[in-house]
Amino acid sequence: MALNTARVGSPEERTGVHQARRRLELEREVRLAQLDALNEAEPTADGVLVSQKNTVRRALIGIDKALARLNDGVYGTCRNCAQPFHAAQLEVRPLTRYCVTCQQRTG
């Protein structure tokens, strides 16, 4: 079941959209807290801290893009084939943009 907010009508669909939004918002809050903690940490000479900050920033970008797709009504729809994802795929990988079949094709 894709969470296409453009056609959300049933209570089940609205609940699914609400749950997806809440999960993404919670994930964003966690990543922002991580970034704050990393910003307060003492710099290291080996660049590990910079790498960790970049990883968290990339995760935040992915979350923001997923929230934008949710707002645009295309969250849960493959960007390649335009087919809806199975709900389980979104549970496992909420930031994914491609269905399992297209993801396997692109490697």
HUGI-V676003 format. One record per residue. N is the residue number from 1. RES is the residue in three letters. OMEGA is omega as a letter, one per 40 degrees, with the letter a starting at -180 (* if undefined). D_FIRST is the distance of its C-alpha to the first C-alpha in whole Angstrom. Layout:
BEGIN
n=N res=RES omega=OMEGA d_first=D_FIRST
n=N res=RES omega=OMEGA d_first=D_FIRST
END
This chain:
BEGIN
n=1 res=MET omega=i d_first=0
n=2 res=ALA omega=i d_first=4
n=3 res=LEU omega=a d_first=6
n=4 res=ASN omega=a d_first=9
n=5 res=THR omega=i d_first=12
n=6 res=ALA omega=a d_first=14
n=7 res=ARG omega=a d_first=12
n=8 res=VAL omega=i d_first=11
n=9 res=GLY omega=a d_first=13
n=10 res=SER omega=i d_first=13
n=11 res=PRO omega=i d_first=14
n=12 res=GLU omega=i d_first=11
n=13 res=GLU omega=i d_first=9
n=14 res=ARG omega=i d_first=12
n=15 res=THR omega=i d_first=12
n=16 res=GLY omega=i d_first=9
n=17 res=VAL omega=i d_first=11
n=18 res=HIS omega=a d_first=14
n=19 res=GLN omega=i d_first=13
n=20 res=ALA omega=i d_first=12
n=21 res=ARG omega=a d_first=15
n=22 res=ARG omega=i d_first=17
n=23 res=ARG omega=a d_first=17
n=24 res=LEU omega=i d_first=17
n=25 res=GLU omega=i d_first=20
n=26 res=LEU omega=i d_first=22
n=27 res=GLU omega=i d_first=21
n=28 res=ARG omega=i d_first=23
n=29 res=GLU omega=i d_first=26
n=30 res=VAL omega=a d_first=27
n=31 res=ARG omega=i d_first=27
n=32 res=LEU omega=i d_first=29
n=33 res=ALA omega=i d_first=31
n=34 res=GLN omega=a d_first=32
n=35 res=LEU omega=i d_first=33
n=36 res=ASP omega=i d_first=35
n=37 res=ALA omega=i d_first=37
n=38 res=LEU omega=i d_first=37
n=39 res=ASN omega=i d_first=39
n=40 res=GLU omega=a d_first=41
n=41 res=ALA omega=i d_first=42
n=42 res=GLU omega=i d_first=45
n=43 res=PRO omega=i d_first=45
n=44 res=THR omega=a d_first=45
n=45 res=ALA omega=a d_first=47
n=46 res=ASP omega=i d_first=45
n=47 res=GLY omega=a d_first=42
n=48 res=VAL omega=a d_first=40
n=49 res=LEU omega=i d_first=39
n=50 res=VAL omega=i d_first=38
n=51 res=SER omega=i d_first=36
n=52 res=GLN omega=i d_first=34
n=53 res=LYS omega=i d_first=34
n=54 res=ASN omega=i d_first=33
n=55 res=THR omega=i d_first=30
n=56 res=VAL omega=i d_first=29
n=57 res=ARG omega=i d_first=29
n=58 res=ARG omega=i d_first=27
n=59 res=ALA omega=i d_first=24
n=60 res=LEU omega=i d_first=25
n=61 res=ILE omega=i d_first=24
n=62 res=GLY omega=i d_first=21
n=63 res=ILE omega=i d_first=20
n=64 res=ASP omega=i d_first=21
n=65 res=LYS omega=i d_first=20
n=66 res=ALA omega=i d_first=16
n=67 res=LEU omega=i d_first=17
n=68 res=ALA omega=i d_first=19
n=69 res=ARG omega=i d_first=15
n=70 res=LEU omega=i d_first=14
n=71 res=ASN omega=a d_first=17
n=72 res=ASP omega=i d_first=17
n=73 res=GLY omega=a d_first=13
n=74 res=VAL omega=i d_first=12
n=75 res=TYR omega=a d_first=11
n=76 res=GLY omega=i d_first=8
n=77 res=THR omega=a d_first=9
n=78 res=CYS omega=i d_first=12
n=79 res=ARG omega=a d_first=15
n=80 res=ASN omega=a d_first=17
n=81 res=CYS omega=i d_first=15
n=82 res=ALA omega=i d_first=13
n=83 res=GLN omega=i d_first=10
n=84 res=PRO omega=i d_first=7
n=85 res=PHE omega=i d_first=6
n=86 res=HIS omega=a d_first=5
n=87 res=ALA omega=a d_first=5
n=88 res=ALA omega=i d_first=9
n=89 res=GLN omega=i d_first=10
n=90 res=LEU omega=i d_first=9
n=91 res=GLU omega=a d_first=11
n=92 res=VAL omega=a d_first=14
n=93 res=ARG omega=a d_first=14
n=94 res=PRO omega=a d_first=13
n=95 res=LEU omega=a d_first=15
n=96 res=THR omega=i d_first=14
n=97 res=ARG omega=a d_first=14
n=98 res=TYR omega=i d_first=14
n=99 res=CYS omega=a d_first=12
n=100 res=VAL omega=a d_first=14
n=101 res=THR omega=a d_first=16
n=102 res=CYS omega=i d_first=17
n=103 res=GLN omega=i d_first=18
n=104 res=GLN omega=i d_first=20
n=105 res=ARG omega=a d_first=21
n=106 res=THR omega=i d_first=23
n=107 res=GLY omega=* d_first=24
END
